[in-house]
Amino acid sequence: MIQGLDSVPADERPTDSEVNTVHLAWYVMVGLGTLLFLLSVWYGLCWLFRRDMPKSRWFLRVASCAGVAAIICMEAGWVVSEVGRQPWIVYNLMKVEDGATANTGVRITFVLVTLLYLALGVTTVLILRRT
């Protein structure tokens, strides 16, 4: 027998925003994953029949976006798994509020790492443009 949400205590039910977030992230994950798979099929078929990489502008445009699309797909999957299990870290054992860190230095580390990657990205672009 399937249990409905009314069998779960009100404080443990997902909010509308959590449900919508998981729903949208699921569509992004599955959609981009499917497009990336179709891109690999396109490449595979060209290689199988012509023994050469596709050289059309559309393939090159899509392939140049594939790396970013793969990261977005991975992050969307992470959102599905993390937001989808709220409010539990381990079901009926530990809630998120019990496992969240109280460390106040996390924001500082995040900002420093973000600035480091920004500096590395700018440096890489400058070096690539120079050569």
C-alpha positions as CSV (number, residue, x, y, z in Angstrom):
1,M,0.0,0.0,0.0
2,I,1.3,3.5,-0.9
3,Q,1.4,6.0,1.9
4,G,0.4,9.5,1.2
5,L,2.0,12.7,2.4
6,D,-0.7,13.1,5.1
7,S,0.9,10.0,6.8
8,V,4.1,12.1,7.3
9,P,4.3,14.7,10.1
10,A,3.8,18.2,8.8
11,D,7.3,19.4,9.8
12,E,8.9,16.6,7.8
13,R,6.9,17.2,4.5
14,P,8.7,19.0,1.6
15,T,7.7,22.6,1.0
16,D,6.4,23.7,-2.4
17,S,9.6,25.4,-3.2
18,E,11.6,22.2,-2.5
19,V,9.3,20.2,-4.7
20,N,9.5,22.7,-7.5
21,T,13.3,22.9,-7.2
22,V,13.7,19.1,-7.4
23,H,11.3,19.0,-10.3
24,L,13.1,21.6,-12.3
25,A,16.5,20.2,-11.5
26,W,15.3,16.7,-12.6
27,Y,14.2,18.1,-16.0
28,V,17.5,19.9,-16.4
29,M,19.5,16.8,-15.5
30,V,17.6,14.5,-17.7
31,G,17.4,16.9,-20.6
32,L,21.0,17.9,-20.7
33,G,22.1,14.3,-20.1
34,T,20.0,13.2,-23.1
35,L,21.4,16.0,-25.3
36,L,25.0,15.0,-24.3
37,F,24.2,11.4,-25.1
38,L,22.8,12.3,-28.5
39,L,26.0,14.4,-29.2
40,S,28.1,11.3,-28.5
41,V,25.9,9.2,-30.7
42,W,26.3,11.8,-33.5
43,Y,30.1,11.7,-33.1
44,G,30.1,7.9,-32.9
45,L,28.1,7.4,-36.1
46,C,30.3,9.8,-38.0
47,W,33.4,8.0,-36.7
48,L,31.9,4.6,-37.5
49,F,30.9,5.4,-41.1
50,R,33.4,8.1,-42.2
51,R,36.3,7.4,-39.8
52,D,36.4,11.2,-39.2
53,M,35.2,13.7,-36.7
54,P,32.1,15.7,-37.7
55,K,33.1,19.1,-39.1
56,S,29.8,20.8,-39.4
57,R,29.4,24.1,-37.6
58,W,26.4,22.8,-35.6
59,F,28.4,19.9,-34.2
60,L,31.3,22.1,-33.3
61,R,29.1,24.7,-31.6
62,V,27.3,22.0,-29.6
63,A,30.5,20.2,-28.8
64,S,32.1,23.5,-27.5
65,C,29.2,23.8,-25.1
66,A,29.3,20.2,-23.9
67,G,31.7,20.7,-21.1
68,V,29.6,23.4,-19.5
69,A,26.5,21.4,-20.1
70,A,28.1,18.4,-18.4
71,I,28.9,20.5,-15.3
72,I,25.3,21.9,-15.2
73,C,23.9,18.4,-15.6
74,M,26.1,17.1,-12.7
75,E,25.1,20.1,-10.5
76,A,21.4,19.5,-11.3
77,G,21.8,15.9,-10.3
78,W,23.3,17.0,-7.0
79,V,20.4,19.4,-6.4
80,V,18.0,16.5,-7.0
81,S,19.7,14.2,-4.5
82,E,20.3,16.9,-1.9
83,V,17.1,18.8,-1.9
84,G,15.1,15.7,-2.7
85,R,15.9,14.1,0.7
86,Q,15.1,17.1,2.9
87,P,14.8,17.4,5.8
88,W,16.8,14.2,6.4
89,I,20.5,13.4,6.0
90,V,19.9,9.8,7.1
91,Y,16.2,8.9,7.0
92,N,14.7,8.5,10.5
93,L,18.2,8.9,12.0
94,M,19.6,12.4,11.5
95,K,18.0,15.6,10.2
96,V,19.9,18.2,8.2
97,E,19.6,20.7,11.1
98,D,21.5,18.3,13.3
99,G,24.3,17.7,10.9
100,A,24.8,21.2,9.6
101,T,28.1,22.8,10.5
102,A,28.4,25.6,13.0
103,N,31.7,26.7,11.6
104,T,31.6,30.4,10.7
105,G,34.8,30.2,8.5
106,V,33.1,28.4,5.7
107,R,32.0,31.6,4.0
108,I,35.6,33.0,4.1
109,T,37.0,29.8,2.6
110,F,34.3,29.9,-0.1
111,V,35.1,33.5,-1.1
112,L,38.9,32.8,-1.1
113,V,38.5,29.7,-3.3
114,T,36.2,31.6,-5.7
115,L,38.7,34.4,-6.0
116,L,41.5,31.9,-6.6
117,Y,39.6,30.3,-9.4
118,L,38.6,33.6,-10.9
119,A,42.3,34.7,-10.9
120,L,43.3,31.4,-12.5
121,G,40.6,31.8,-15.1
122,V,41.6,35.3,-16.0
123,T,45.3,34.3,-16.1
124,T,44.5,31.4,-18.4
125,V,42.5,33.6,-20.8
126,L,45.3,36.2,-20.9
127,I,48.0,33.6,-21.6
128,L,45.9,32.0,-24.3
129,R,45.2,35.3,-26.0
130,R,48.9,36.2,-25.8
131,T,50.2,33.2,-27.7
